[in-house]
Amino acid sequence: MKSRFAAWSLGAACLAICGCGKPPAGGAKDAYSGWTPAVQPVSSPASGTTTAPQLTNRGDRAILSWLETADARTILKFAERTPSGWSEPRVVASGSDFVTNAADVPSVRALADGTLAAHWNRQYGDDPEAYALLLSWSKDGGSTWSQPATPHHDSTKTQHGFGSLFQVPGSGLGVIWLDGRATDPGAPDGANGSMGLWAAVYGADGREVSEAPIDTRVCECCQTSVAETAEGVIAAYRDRSAGEVRDIYVTRLVDGGWSAPAIVHNDGWKITGCPVNGPAVDARGRHVAVAWFTAGASDGEAFIAFSDDAGRTFSRPIRVDEGACRGHLDVELLADGSAAVSWTESTEGHSQVKVRRVEQNGARSPAASVARVSGTEYPRLAHGQGELLFTWSEIENGHSRVRTARASLPK
């Protein structure tokens, strides 16, 4: 995977040294008198050598998942947030063929009927870019899990990853993923050799109903993101044009089919390699927020755009960061229609995870520091019962550790 984003790695290194960035633009305002996140560390349920954290939520039910390494085996674990803290960890699956990647992480998500669904990646062989996406279900709160299944049936030893799970309205589990079947040297005539975005839908009984492509040319290793609106599911991802412009697009699941992909904003970011910097989307009713990173006209900027029509159209972007941005955004829509956005930035040779509240009119809270971290981090954000939750990994005494924090939401 390194070859795919080598071009951006050089740019990111320059950014870390220079610490440069343009002042806020896109309608952002400095005057602000509302709620500002006050971040507090929380004891993490993850112990030992742990990495690849992810947060998901359904309503106020928040779930943290991570990978733990022990005795040459990798274990996918999760814990739920409770009024008294994190629950005791439970095991989803373990093995010696897990893909351990800070950018492409597993997840555990609650469905509408209480079922838990999990996904992770399994290596095909020695090729680090060839792996399968696996799914499993639990009907008893995570005590036992079904036999793993793959949503893709192309049989190519190529990348199938960067998955996002979601609830299909009136049905069961849905999943989108980046699919490399067209990059296989043995692919049939007509294959375009590009990474594609695919989706599968499962019924409430766990049987696969459909598997279909959404977009046949997308960025090779940028994270996907999905949210549930009052009018169906919306997915966000980084597209890839024939001219190597890689901007953020959305597609909506309507009446059982995916809509034609539509651009969120014309950033015009032309880059020959994958920046490993996907978008984040969240929704409440018909309100949608998409947050993303771009370097189309600068060294790197983070933006958010809002929609009041379930993602058909979006507002003018609002600048989130204040300079030296490395991206890796996440977003949570709050009850009042504003959004909490997290991102990373480079400061004096290290990385900072930051968060701020952004209103639809462009007003922004002061940026609050979540953590000072080392290495390339992909912090995650979700809301629970009356609180925002954060997770990230950091290096301590040569070992990776998953950390968590919280911030109380206004009543």
NUMAR-666329 format. One record per residue (C-alpha): residue number from 0; x negated, z negated, y; residue in one letter. Coordinates in steps of 0.02 Angstrom, whole numbers. Example, Ala and Ser with C-alpha at 12.3 -4.5 7.8 and 13.67 -1.06 7.14 Angstrom:
REM NUMAR-666329
{0; {-615; -390; -225}; 'A'},
{1; {-684; -357; -53}; 'S'},
END
This chain:
REM NUMAR-666329
{0; {0; 0; 0}; 'M'},
{1; {-147; -25; 118}; 'K'},
{2; {-169; 162; 139}; 'S'},
{3; {5; 177; 209}; 'R'},
{4; {-19; 62; 356}; 'F'},
{5; {-204; 78; 392}; 'A'},
{6; {-165; 166; 557}; 'A'},
{7; {-62; 21; 621}; 'W'},
{8; {-186; -111; 559}; 'S'},
{9; {-316; -46; 680}; 'L'},
{10; {-192; -53; 824}; 'G'},
{11; {-139; -229; 778}; 'A'},
{12; {-320; -286; 776}; 'A'},
{13; {-347; -214; 950}; 'C'},
{14; {-190; -302; 1010}; 'L'},
{15; {-249; -469; 942}; 'A'},
{16; {-413; -452; 1037}; 'I'},
{17; {-342; -386; 1201}; 'C'},
{18; {-186; -494; 1204}; 'G'},
{19; {-106; -362; 1313}; 'C'},
{20; {76; -320; 1336}; 'G'},
{21; {195; -261; 1470}; 'K'},
{22; {311; -382; 1562}; 'P'},
{23; {491; -400; 1501}; 'P'},
{24; {597; -245; 1524}; 'A'},
{25; {761; -172; 1464}; 'G'},
{26; {874; -288; 1563}; 'G'},
{27; {794; -456; 1517}; 'A'},
{28; {807; -591; 1650}; 'K'},
{29; {703; -745; 1683}; 'D'},
{30; {842; -854; 1758}; 'A'},
{31; {917; -961; 1621}; 'Y'},
{32; {1008; -1127; 1610}; 'S'},
{33; {1080; -1131; 1434}; 'G'},
{34; {1027; -1196; 1264}; 'W'},
{35; {845; -1181; 1214}; 'T'},
{36; {789; -1206; 1032}; 'P'},
{37; {696; -1370; 1005}; 'A'},
{38; {601; -1342; 843}; 'V'},
{39; {558; -1486; 727}; 'Q'},
{40; {458; -1477; 564}; 'P'},
{41; {553; -1513; 403}; 'V'},
{42; {477; -1562; 237}; 'S'},
{43; {471; -1406; 128}; 'S'},
{44; {541; -1408; -49}; 'P'},
{45; {402; -1288; -101}; 'A'},
{46; {248; -1374; -172}; 'S'},
{47; {85; -1310; -242}; 'G'},
{48; {22; -1135; -206}; 'T'},
{49; {174; -1047; -134}; 'T'},
{50; {208; -889; -37}; 'T'},
{51; {338; -753; 3}; 'A'},
{52; {473; -865; 79}; 'P'},
{53; {646; -798; 118}; 'Q'},
{54; {803; -874; 196}; 'L'},
{55; {980; -813; 166}; 'T'},
{56; {1148; -884; 215}; 'N'},
{57; {1332; -858; 183}; 'R'},
{58; {1429; -951; 315}; 'G'},
{59; {1339; -1117; 329}; 'D'},
{60; {1269; -1109; 153}; 'R'},
{61; {1082; -1079; 175}; 'A'},
{62; {961; -1043; 33}; 'I'},
{63; {771; -1043; 38}; 'L'},
{64; {675; -947; -96}; 'S'},
{65; {489; -928; -129}; 'W'},
{66; {358; -883; -258}; 'L'},
{67; {249; -1016; -338}; 'E'},
{68; {88; -976; -431}; 'T'},
{69; {36; -1087; -576}; 'A'},
{70; {-77; -1052; -726}; 'D'},
{71; {-84; -863; -695}; 'A'},
{72; {106; -854; -691}; 'R'},
{73; {222; -827; -544}; 'T'},
{74; {385; -924; -530}; 'I'},
{75; {532; -878; -418}; 'L'},
{76; {612; -1039; -355}; 'K'},
{77; {748; -1083; -231}; 'F'},
{78; {826; -1233; -145}; 'A'},
{79; {986; -1254; -45}; 'E'},
{80; {1003; -1341; 121}; 'R'},
{81; {1110; -1499; 112}; 'T'},
{82; {1162; -1629; 243}; 'P'},
{83; {1019; -1738; 181}; 'S'},
{84; {886; -1602; 173}; 'G'},
{85; {831; -1475; 45}; 'W'},
{86; {895; -1488; -133}; 'S'},
{87; {780; -1503; -281}; 'E'},
{88; {702; -1333; -323}; 'P'},
{89; {774; -1229; -464}; 'R'},
{90; {693; -1087; -560}; 'V'},
{91; {763; -910; -562}; 'V'},
{92; {629; -820; -664}; 'A'},
{93; {444; -822; -704}; 'S'},
{94; {314; -703; -772}; 'G'},
{95; {141; -628; -757}; 'S'},
{96; {200; -461; -687}; 'D'},
{97; {280; -516; -523}; 'F'},
{98; {236; -422; -364}; 'V'},
{99; {169; -549; -240}; 'T'},
{100; {177; -473; -67}; 'N'},
{101; {204; -561; 100}; 'A'},
{102; {302; -412; 168}; 'A'},
{103; {410; -371; 15}; 'D'},
{104; {484; -536; -41}; 'V'},
{105; {617; -592; -166}; 'P'},
{106; {782; -671; -114}; 'S'},
{107; {924; -780; -178}; 'V'},
{108; {1095; -756; -99}; 'R'},
{109; {1268; -832; -121}; 'A'},
{110; {1415; -715; -147}; 'L'},
{111; {1596; -743; -94}; 'A'},
{112; {1651; -814; -262}; 'D'},
{113; {1506; -937; -270}; 'G'},
{114; {1399; -830; -384}; 'T'},
{115; {1214; -831; -343}; 'L'},
{116; {1120; -666; -347}; 'A'},
{117; {931; -647; -346}; 'A'},
{118; {809; -503; -333}; 'H'},
{119; {622; -486; -359}; 'W'},
{120; {493; -352; -397}; 'N'},
{121; {403; -320; -562}; 'R'},
{122; {240; -224; -575}; 'Q'},
{123; {243; -68; -685}; 'Y'},
{124; {57; -70; -723}; 'G'},
{125; {-108; -68; -630}; 'D'},
{126; {-44; 36; -483}; 'D'},
{127; {-1; -88; -344}; 'P'},
{128; {123; 35; -269}; 'E'},
{129; {222; 59; -431}; 'A'},
{130; {352; -74; -464}; 'Y'},
{131; {534; -102; -509}; 'A'},
{132; {668; -202; -420}; 'L'},
{133; {756; -328; -533}; 'L'},
{134; {924; -414; -509}; 'L'},
{135; {997; -569; -591}; 'S'},
{136; {1156; -673; -571}; 'W'},
{137; {1199; -857; -595}; 'S'},
{138; {1376; -923; -617}; 'K'},
{139; {1326; -1107; -627}; 'D'},
{140; {1235; -1139; -465}; 'G'},
{141; {1066; -1079; -527}; 'G'},
{142; {1050; -1178; -688}; 'S'},
{143; {1052; -1019; -793}; 'T'},
{144; {1027; -837; -748}; 'W'},
{145; {1080; -672; -825}; 'S'},
{146; {960; -550; -906}; 'Q'},
{147; {874; -451; -766}; 'P'},
{148; {940; -277; -727}; 'A'},
{149; {872; -134; -620}; 'T'},
{150; {986; -42; -498}; 'P'},
{151; {880; 117; -506}; 'H'},
{152; {880; 231; -659}; 'H'},
{153; {755; 367; -616}; 'D'},
{154; {620; 308; -739}; 'S'},
{155; {479; 352; -618}; 'T'},
{156; {332; 234; -604}; 'K'},
{157; {343; 229; -414}; 'T'},
{158; {388; 100; -282}; 'Q'},
{159; {561; 22; -287}; 'H'},
{160; {558; -123; -166}; 'G'},
{161; {599; -198; 3}; 'F'},
{162; {771; -241; -63}; 'G'},
{163; {914; -323; 32}; 'S'},
{164; {1063; -401; -56}; 'L'},
{165; {1239; -410; 15}; 'F'},
{166; {1419; -447; -27}; 'Q'},
{167; {1523; -290; -54}; 'V'},
{168; {1697; -322; 21}; 'P'},
{169; {1824; -339; -119}; 'G'},
{170; {1691; -318; -252}; 'S'},
{171; {1528; -397; -307}; 'G'},
{172; {1345; -375; -264}; 'L'},
{173; {1270; -234; -163}; 'G'},
{174; {1086; -193; -140}; 'V'},
{175; {985; -69; -38}; 'I'},
{176; {802; -32; -69}; 'W'},
{177; {659; 86; -30}; 'L'},
{178; {645; 210; -174}; 'D'},
{179; {490; 313; -212}; 'G'},
{180; {560; 425; -350}; 'R'},
{181; {532; 581; -243}; 'A'},
{182; {348; 536; -223}; 'T'},
{183; {318; 547; -411}; 'D'},
{184; {200; 692; -457}; 'P'},
{185; {320; 734; -598}; 'G'},
{186; {476; 736; -490}; 'A'},
{187; {593; 887; -512}; 'P'},
{188; {587; 1039; -399}; 'D'},
{189; {664; 1006; -231}; 'G'},
{190; {595; 830; -212}; 'A'},
{191; {528; 808; -35}; 'N'},
{192; {390; 687; -80}; 'G'},
{193; {456; 554; 40}; 'S'},
{194; {513; 376; 20}; 'M'},
{195; {703; 364; 19}; 'G'},
{196; {832; 229; 54}; 'L'},
{197; {950; 201; -92}; 'W'},
{198; {1097; 86; -127}; 'A'},
{199; {1189; 19; -278}; 'A'},
{200; {1354; -74; -295}; 'V'},
{201; {1405; -193; -433}; 'Y'},
{202; {1578; -255; -478}; 'G'},
{203; {1625; -437; -487}; 'A'},
{204; {1591; -427; -674}; 'D'},
{205; {1408; -381; -643}; 'G'},
{206; {1426; -200; -700}; 'R'},
{207; {1346; -66; -593}; 'E'},
{208; {1477; 44; -509}; 'V'},
{209; {1368; 165; -411}; 'S'},
{210; {1189; 214; -367}; 'E'},
{211; {1164; 336; -223}; 'A'},
{212; {1041; 391; -89}; 'P'},
{213; {1074; 348; 94}; 'I'},
{214; {925; 431; 180}; 'D'},
{215; {797; 541; 92}; 'T'},
{216; {653; 512; 215}; 'R'},
{217; {617; 337; 280}; 'V'},
{218; {465; 232; 325}; 'C'},
{219; {371; 188; 166}; 'E'},
{220; {352; -1; 178}; 'C'},
{221; {458; -72; 320}; 'C'},
{222; {582; -206; 273}; 'Q'},
{223; {768; -167; 259}; 'T'},
{224; {906; -281; 323}; 'S'},
{225; {1094; -294; 290}; 'V'},
{226; {1239; -388; 370}; 'A'},
{227; {1426; -401; 338}; 'E'},
{228; {1542; -358; 483}; 'T'},
{229; {1732; -370; 494}; 'A'},
{230; {1736; -184; 458}; 'E'},
{231; {1613; -178; 315}; 'G'},
{232; {1427; -184; 282}; 'V'},
{233; {1293; -123; 403}; 'I'},
{234; {1114; -87; 351}; 'A'},
{235; {963; -68; 466}; 'A'},
{236; {797; 13; 423}; 'Y'},
{237; {652; 112; 496}; 'R'},
{238; {676; 299; 483}; 'D'},
{239; {538; 430; 471}; 'R'},
{240; {563; 601; 550}; 'S'},
{241; {473; 761; 503}; 'A'},
{242; {368; 735; 659}; 'G'},
{243; {320; 556; 606}; 'E'},
{244; {433; 469; 733}; 'V'},
{245; {482; 302; 656}; 'R'},
{246; {627; 224; 749}; 'D'},
{247; {764; 105; 693}; 'I'},
{248; {924; 174; 617}; 'Y'},
{249; {1085; 97; 549}; 'V'},
{250; {1212; 154; 422}; 'T'},
{251; {1381; 76; 379}; 'R'},
{252; {1469; 61; 212}; 'L'},
{253; {1644; 127; 247}; 'V'},
{254; {1778; 161; 115}; 'D'},
{255; {1648; 159; -23}; 'G'},
{256; {1526; 280; 61}; 'G'},
{257; {1380; 262; 181}; 'W'},
{258; {1398; 338; 354}; 'S'},
{259; {1275; 463; 425}; 'A'},
{260; {1122; 365; 486}; 'P'},
{261; {1124; 334; 674}; 'A'},
{262; {983; 283; 789}; 'I'},
{263; {992; 114; 876}; 'V'},
{264; {877; 165; 1019}; 'H'},
{265; {764; 313; 1048}; 'N'},
{266; {596; 224; 1057}; 'D'},
{267; {500; 380; 1008}; 'G'},
{268; {369; 284; 911}; 'W'},
{269; {259; 416; 830}; 'K'},
{270; {139; 344; 703}; 'I'},
{271; {62; 423; 548}; 'T'},
{272; {59; 263; 444}; 'G'},
{273; {186; 130; 403}; 'C'},
{274; {179; -19; 525}; 'P'},
{275; {256; -138; 395}; 'V'},
{276; {376; -199; 529}; 'N'},
{277; {558; -177; 482}; 'G'},
{278; {713; -223; 584}; 'P'},
{279; {831; -370; 564}; 'A'},
{280; {1020; -362; 580}; 'V'},
{281; {1155; -496; 586}; 'D'},
{282; {1342; -492; 615}; 'A'},
{283; {1493; -602; 655}; 'R'},
{284; {1659; -512; 648}; 'G'},
{285; {1638; -351; 747}; 'R'},
{286; {1487; -418; 841}; 'H'},
{287; {1318; -354; 779}; 'V'},
{288; {1139; -383; 836}; 'A'},
{289; {986; -282; 784}; 'V'},
{290; {810; -341; 825}; 'A'},
{291; {653; -237; 800}; 'W'},
{292; {473; -202; 846}; 'F'},
{293; {406; -41; 923}; 'T'},
{294; {245; 23; 996}; 'A'},
{295; {309; 192; 1054}; 'G'},
{296; {264; 166; 1237}; 'A'},
{297; {152; 11; 1230}; 'S'},
{298; {38; -94; 1122}; 'D'},
{299; {189; -178; 1046}; 'G'},
{300; {358; -244; 1102}; 'E'},
{301; {508; -331; 1024}; 'A'},
{302; {686; -288; 1070}; 'F'},
{303; {865; -335; 1029}; 'I'},
{304; {1023; -232; 1051}; 'A'},
{305; {1203; -290; 1032}; 'F'},
{306; {1360; -203; 970}; 'S'},
{307; {1542; -254; 991}; 'D'},
{308; {1613; -117; 879}; 'D'},
{309; {1538; -162; 710}; 'A'},
{310; {1381; -60; 740}; 'G'},
{311; {1453; 107; 793}; 'R'},
{312; {1368; 94; 963}; 'T'},
{313; {1235; -20; 1036}; 'F'},
{314; {1194; -89; 1208}; 'S'},
{315; {1038; -52; 1305}; 'R'},
{316; {893; -146; 1222}; 'P'},
{317; {836; -314; 1292}; 'I'},
{318; {652; -361; 1284}; 'R'},
{319; {623; -515; 1176}; 'V'},
{320; {435; -550; 1184}; 'D'},
{321; {320; -579; 1331}; 'E'},
{322; {165; -486; 1272}; 'G'},
{323; {39; -479; 1129}; 'A'},
{324; {183; -451; 1009}; 'C'},
{325; {150; -417; 825}; 'R'},
{326; {333; -400; 777}; 'G'},
{327; {399; -469; 611}; 'H'},
{328; {567; -508; 689}; 'L'},
{329; {720; -597; 622}; 'D'},
{330; {888; -626; 708}; 'V'},
{331; {1040; -739; 693}; 'E'},
{332; {1200; -711; 791}; 'L'},
{333; {1268; -874; 861}; 'L'},
{334; {1450; -926; 879}; 'A'},
{335; {1455; -887; 1065}; 'D'},
{336; {1396; -706; 1041}; 'G'},
{337; {1216; -738; 1091}; 'S'},
{338; {1073; -722; 966}; 'A'},
{339; {922; -821; 911}; 'A'},
{340; {772; -707; 883}; 'V'},
{341; {605; -752; 804}; 'S'},
{342; {444; -651; 809}; 'W'},
{343; {255; -668; 798}; 'T'},
{344; {126; -642; 934}; 'E'},
{345; {-63; -651; 948}; 'S'},
{346; {-136; -787; 1058}; 'T'},
{347; {-321; -829; 1072}; 'E'},
{348; {-365; -763; 901}; 'G'},
{349; {-220; -838; 803}; 'H'},
{350; {-37; -801; 773}; 'S'},
{351; {111; -895; 844}; 'Q'},
{352; {287; -891; 773}; 'V'},
{353; {409; -902; 918}; 'K'},
{354; {597; -906; 943}; 'V'},
{355; {715; -890; 1090}; 'R'},
{356; {899; -868; 1126}; 'R'},
{357; {954; -702; 1203}; 'V'},
{358; {1123; -674; 1284}; 'E'},
{359; {1211; -506; 1288}; 'Q'},
{360; {1191; -499; 1478}; 'N'},
{361; {1002; -507; 1458}; 'G'},
{362; {977; -692; 1498}; 'A'},
{363; {842; -770; 1389}; 'R'},
{364; {795; -949; 1352}; 'S'},
{365; {613; -1000; 1366}; 'P'},
{366; {518; -954; 1208}; 'A'},
{367; {493; -1101; 1090}; 'A'},
{368; {345; -1113; 972}; 'S'},
{369; {391; -1131; 788}; 'V'},
{370; {217; -1134; 713}; 'A'},
{371; {36; -1084; 736}; 'R'},
{372; {-13; -985; 583}; 'V'},
{373; {-157; -885; 511}; 'S'},
{374; {-152; -713; 433}; 'G'},
{375; {-11; -588; 433}; 'T'},
{376; {151; -686; 434}; 'E'},
{377; {332; -636; 408}; 'Y'},
{378; {434; -785; 470}; 'P'},
{379; {617; -797; 419}; 'R'},
{380; {766; -866; 513}; 'L'},
{381; {942; -917; 460}; 'A'},
{382; {1077; -1036; 516}; 'H'},
{383; {1146; -1179; 416}; 'G'},
{384; {1270; -1318; 456}; 'Q'},
{385; {1241; -1348; 642}; 'G'},
{386; {1059; -1294; 637}; 'E'},
{387; {939; -1150; 638}; 'L'},
{388; {816; -1146; 494}; 'L'},
{389; {642; -1069; 493}; 'F'},
{390; {517; -1032; 356}; 'T'},
{391; {345; -955; 349}; 'W'},
{392; {185; -969; 247}; 'S'},
{393; {16; -1026; 306}; 'E'},
{394; {-157; -1051; 233}; 'I'},
{395; {-211; -1231; 205}; 'E'},
{396; {-378; -1271; 121}; 'N'},
{397; {-384; -1096; 52}; 'G'},
{398; {-209; -1102; -24}; 'H'},
{399; {-45; -1026; 36}; 'S'},
{400; {92; -1151; 78}; 'R'},
{401; {275; -1119; 121}; 'V'},
{402; {332; -1221; 271}; 'R'},
{403; {503; -1252; 349}; 'T'},
{404; {572; -1311; 516}; 'A'},
{405; {740; -1330; 603}; 'R'},
{406; {823; -1331; 773}; 'A'},
{407; {992; -1409; 809}; 'S'},
{408; {1124; -1287; 870}; 'L'},
{409; {1231; -1333; 1022}; 'P'},
{410; {1397; -1412; 975}; 'K'},
END
